[in-house]
Amino acid sequence: MQLPARVLDDAVSADATRPALTFYDDTDEGRGERIEISRRVLRTWVAKAANALQEGLDVQPGSVVLVDLPSPHWRLAYWALAVWSVGATLTVDVHEGADVLVTTDPDSDVAGDSDEVVAVTLPALSREFGAELRSGVMDEAAELASYADDFTAWDEPGPEDIALVQGGDRVSYAELLEGLEELPRGARTLLTTTDPGLLVRQVLQVLAADGSAVLVRGAAPAHAGQGADARLVSEGVDHRSPTALPA
């Protein structure tokens, strides 16, 4: 079994400067934002988030972290990889009990029932959440930068430990890369699924296959008579992953 953290380390070792994720937000909220992060930069984001979970929030193997972020989104990707780096269980089911909640809505009923909450703001250049937070809520935009760029887990999960809870199903660490559509090695892959559990597995799969991903959230607009396909050609997309698990 290859742990997710090792998948990312291997990708960085193979080519640290190659894009890991290119993200387009075509929703009204995102207003056409484009973010590109290399494998090395992705590992830094993952390390900082993992250190926040482990050192700041006492997350470890056996802990459950609910990541309630939109899909597809680059922030969902690095928080998922951070949870797996710690060796904890990631859940994307909002009804599932969790030790820590990572969310864009720290005033929700789910957040009110959570002991530990991380408030996430989606725009890349945000330096604070932008609204008053209750005592004890971590402001990711303001606080994550204070954590170290390197991460060492206190302990590692076993193959049968639960890595992901999705739609009531429990996926072990050994099963994370199983049951997915075959991916060409080294591909530049388009990911558009709104299923957060599938999205984070696809991101891991892309990295394991020495590839890179283009994430597109929302409906892409046409520009000067050119549709979304023209943009994907310019990004070098040569594979599209499905938006649902194979039947």
N, C-alpha and C positions, 0 to 999 in steps of 0.2 A: 504494500500500500504506500502510495506517495502522498504525504500530507500536503494540504494546500499551500502552506508556507514554503515548502520545498519546491513546489511547482513554480511559485513566483521567484524564488532564489535562482532556480535553474534558468528561467527566462531572462533574468537580469544577467546572469553569467554568460548566456549565449549572445546577447546583444542588449546592453543596458540602455542605449539611446533610441532603440526602435520604439515607435509608438505602441503603447499597450492598449489605450482606449482613446478614441476620438468621439466626442459627444456633441450631438446637435439637439437643441431644445426648440422645437417648432410649435410649442404651445403658446398661448397668449401670455402665460406667466413667464416663460423663458425668453420670448421675443427674439428668437433666432440666435441664442447664445451658442458659441462653438468653443469647446475646450479640448485640447489634446495634451495627454500626459504620457511621458515615456515610461518604460518599464521601471527604471530607477526611481522616477518620481512617484509612480504608483506604490512601489515598495516603501517609500518614505511616508506616504499618507497612511498606508496600512500599519506601519510600525508605530506611528504616533497614535493612531486610534487604538491599536492593541495595547500600547502602554497605558493609555487612558483607561481602558477596560480593566487591565490587570492591576495596575498600581493605584489608580484613582478610585475604582469601583469594585475591586476585589473579585473580579470575574476569573474563573478558572475552570478546568474540566469538570463537568457536572452542572455548571451554571447555565441558565437559559437567558438569551438576549433576544428580545423582540425588536427587529429592525423594521419600522413602519415608514418606509421611504418609497417614492414613486418608482415605477419601472417603465422603461429602462432609464437608469440614471447612474452617472459615474460615482456619485456619493453612496448609493446603494452597494455598488461593487466593492468599494474599499472598506466599507463597514462590514460587509459579509466576510471578506478576506481577513479582516482584523479579528472577528469573532472566531473564525477557524484557526487563526494563528495562536490564539490563546488556548484553543482546544475545547471551547465551550459549544453549546448547542445554539444554533441560529434558528429562530422561528419567524416566519412571515405571516402567521395567523394571528390576527389581532385579538382573538378570544382566548388565545393560549396564555397561561400564566407565565410570567417571566421575572427574572431577578433585576433586569435592566431593560429600559425602553429607550430606543433611539428613534426620534420622531421630529417631524416638522410642526407638530401640534402639541406643545407641552401643556396646553390647557384642556385637552380632551379628557373624557371620562376614563379612558385607558390609562392616561398619564396620572390621573388622580388616584388610581389604584396601584401605582408603581412606586416602590421605595426609591429607586434610582432612575433618573431621567436625563437623557442627553438631548438638548434642543438643537436641531440642525436647520440652518438656513441654506437654501439650494444655490443661489448665485455664487459663482466662483470667487468673486472679489469681495464678498462680505467679510467684515471684520468683527461684527457682533450680530446677535440674533435680531435686534431691531425692535424688540418689545420687552417689557418688564417680565422677568422670570421669577417664579417663586423661589424661596430659599432652598438651596440644595440641588437645584437643576443646573447641570453643566451647560454652559454656552459654548458649543463646539467651535464656532467661528472665533471666539475670543480666547479660548483656553487650549485648544488642541496644539497650537504651535509651541507651547511650553514643554511638551513631552518629547522624549528623545527620538532621534531619527533611526535608531537601531532597536531591535526588539529581541529578547530572549524569553521564551516561555518558561514558566515555573515547572510545567509538566506537559506531557504530550497525551493526546487522546489515543485510545485503542481502536483497532479496526471496526469493532462493533459498537463503539460509542456513537450516539446520535449526533450527526452534524447539522441536519436540517429538518425542520418540521414545516410541512407545506400541504395545505388542504387536508390536514388531519393525518397525512402520511408521514412516516418517520424514515429518514434516509440516513444510513450510517456513513461514517467517514470512508469506509471501503467501497460504498456504493455511489459516491458523489459523481463519478464520471461514467457510471454504468447507465444503460438504457437511453442514451442520447443518440441523436443522428450522427453518423460518422462524419468527421470533419477533416478536410484535406490539410495535410501538414503545411505549416507556413502561410496559411490563407489569411487574407484580409477579409474578415467576416462581418456581415451586417447583422446586428441584433436589434430587434424591434419589439420583442414580447413585452406585454404588460403584466405578465406573471412573474412576480419578483423571485420566487423560488427557482423557476426555470432560468431566469436571467443570470442569477449568480452562478449557477452550475455551468451555463454556457460560457461565461467569462472565464471561469476556471478551465474549462475545456479548451478554449482558444489559447490560453497561456500554456497549457500542457502540450499543445500541438505546435508550439513555437510560432504562433500567429499573432495577429492583432485584431482589434474589434472596432467597428464603427457602430455607435449606439445612436439611434434616432428616436426621440420622444415626440409624439404628436404627428400631425399630418404635414409633410414638407410642402412648402409653397412652390409655385412655379415662378421662375425669375427670367424675365426677358424672353419668354417663349420656351424656356427650357424647364423641364419637369425635374422631379426628384432624381430620376435615373442619371441625369447629367452630372449632378453633384456626386453621386456614388461612383461614377466613372472617374471623376477628378480625384476622389479619395482612394482609387485603386481597389475598390471592392470586387472580389472575385468569388465570393460565396455568400449565401444567405441562409442563416439558420432558421428553423421553423419557430413559429410563435406559440406552439404547444408541443408537449411531449408526443413522440410517436405512439400510435395506437398499439 
